[in-house]
Amino acid sequence: MQVFISHAKADETLARGLASALERAGFSVWNPESILPGDNWAMEIGRALETSELMIVLFSKRSRESATVTQEAQYALTSGNYRGRVVPVLVDSVTFAAGAEVPWVLLKMEPIYITSTSPDFNVIVNRIRTLAGAPTNAP
């Protein structure tokens, strides 16, 4: 199962750590670094969105201001390819004022809460395993 991690550029380190954890668990994670200079960035992202089967949306204060994250999440929420397989991950959620800055639809989707300083990627990996029909807590 290919996983697409939607995130703001400012959350790149966090996204890379999560991608590494998912890859160690046996999942394929689309890597935007595979886009070469001269490639059509929008076309390559579109292709990745079409071929991925699960999306993780890293939602932080930084991604809230990213039109790209918003567009990718909207695509996943309306695409049959991702039906039931969009995982919102709220980063440093204690900074959000009673959910006022978090889109209501993400709060309805059983979000996972992590901190950027010491993220627990195992919780996310286990959710992905569940959605993929794989056993949780496997090596």
C-alpha positions in Angstrom: 0.0 0.0 0.0 1.4 3.4 -1.0 1.0 6.2 1.5 1.0 9.9 0.7 2.0 12.2 3.5 0.6 15.7 3.0 2.5 18.3 5.0 3.8 21.8 5.0 7.4 22.4 3.9 8.2 23.6 7.4 7.1 20.1 8.7 9.5 18.3 6.4 11.7 16.8 9.2 8.6 15.4 10.9 7.2 14.0 7.6 10.6 12.3 6.9 10.6 10.7 10.3 7.1 9.4 9.8 8.0 8.1 6.3 10.9 6.2 7.7 8.8 4.6 10.4 6.2 3.6 7.8 8.8 2.2 5.5 10.3 0.1 8.4 6.8 -1.3 8.9 6.7 -2.4 5.3 4.7 0.4 3.7 5.7 2.3 0.5 5.7 6.1 1.0 5.6 8.5 -1.9 8.7 10.7 -1.7 8.5 14.2 -3.3 12.3 14.1 -3.6 11.7 11.7 -6.5 10.7 14.7 -8.6 13.6 15.7 -10.7 14.6 19.1 -11.8 12.7 20.0 -14.9 9.8 17.6 -14.1 6.3 19.1 -13.9 5.8 19.4 -10.2 2.0 19.6 -10.3 1.8 16.6 -12.7 4.1 14.5 -10.5 2.1 15.3 -7.4 -1.1 14.5 -9.2 0.3 11.2 -10.3 1.3 10.4 -6.7 -2.2 11.3 -5.5 -3.8 9.0 -8.0 -1.5 6.0 -7.3 -1.5 6.3 -3.5 -4.1 4.5 -1.5 -3.9 6.2 1.9 -3.2 9.8 2.9 -1.8 11.1 6.2 -2.4 14.8 6.6 0.1 16.3 9.0 -1.9 19.3 10.3 0.0 21.9 12.1 0.0 25.7 12.5 2.3 25.8 9.5 0.2 23.5 7.3 -2.9 25.5 8.1 -1.5 28.2 5.9 -0.5 25.9 3.1 -2.7 25.9 0.1 -1.1 22.7 -1.1 -1.9 20.8 2.0 -5.5 22.0 1.8 -5.8 21.0 -1.9 -4.2 17.5 -1.2 -6.6 16.9 1.7 -9.6 18.0 -0.3 -8.6 15.7 -3.1 -8.3 12.7 -0.8 -11.6 13.5 0.9 -13.4 13.5 -2.4 -11.6 10.7 -4.1 -12.9 7.2 -4.0 -9.3 6.0 -4.0 -8.9 7.2 -0.4 -12.4 6.3 0.9 -12.0 5.6 4.7 -8.2 5.9 4.4 -7.5 9.6 5.3 -5.7 9.9 8.6 -5.5 13.3 10.1 -2.5 13.8 12.4 -2.7 16.9 14.5 0.7 18.2 15.5 1.1 20.2 18.7 -2.6 20.3 19.1 -2.4 21.9 22.5 -1.7 25.2 20.6 -5.1 25.0 18.9 -7.8 26.9 20.7 -10.5 24.4 21.3 -10.4 23.2 17.8 -11.1 26.6 16.3 -8.2 26.4 13.9 -8.7 22.7 13.0 -11.1 22.0 10.2 -14.2 20.3 11.6 -14.0 17.5 9.1 -10.6 16.4 10.4 -11.9 16.4 14.0 -14.7 14.0 12.9 -12.1 11.5 11.5 -10.6 10.2 14.7 -7.4 12.3 14.5 -4.1 11.2 16.0 -2.4 13.8 18.2 1.3 14.0 18.3 3.9 16.6 19.4 6.7 17.8 17.1 9.3 17.5 19.8 8.8 13.8 20.6 6.3 12.3 18.1 5.0 8.7 18.7 5.0 7.4 15.2 4.0 3.9 16.4 0.4 5.1 17.0 0.3 6.3 13.4 1.9 3.1 12.0 -0.6 1.0 13.9 -3.5 3.0 12.5 -2.2 2.5 9.0 -1.7 -1.2 9.7 -5.4 -1.4 10.8 -6.6 0.4 7.7 -4.4 -1.8 5.5 -5.8 -5.0 7.2 -2.4 -5.9 8.6 -1.7 -6.9 12.2 -0.8 -4.1 14.6 2.4 -4.1 16.7 4.2 -6.2 14.1 7.9 -5.7 13.7 
